[in-house]
């Protein structure tokens, strides 16, 4: 049975900011498609929540997975739920205070 996927408020804000950034730098429709693919990748964690790399060095239970070589998704599996903690684009780094 698939897990539930939930986005933290910080992750939702990061998606909005990333879309605005990409729309400004590139074509808005391309930015929208990229964000949709990125969101779909997050939602796909529902069927395979334990993939990616364990990053207990950042905080207990944190996992990461890359997306199209430009973004990193930070998440945590708690019971039957995948919590998307953050989405960092272009080399930005996760901080445990999220």
Number of C-alpha atoms within 10 A of each C-alpha: 6 12 18 17 19 17 18 14 12 14 21 17 14 16 19 13 12 19 21 15 13 17 15 11 10 11 10 15 12 13 19 17 12 16 17 14 14 19 16 11 16 23 19 14 23 19 13 12 23 15 11 16 12 18 15 10 9 13 13 11 13 20 22 21 17 16 16 10 9 11 16 21 22 24 29 20 19 12 8 13 16 22 21 25 22 24 28 19 17 9 10 11 12 16 9 11 6 10
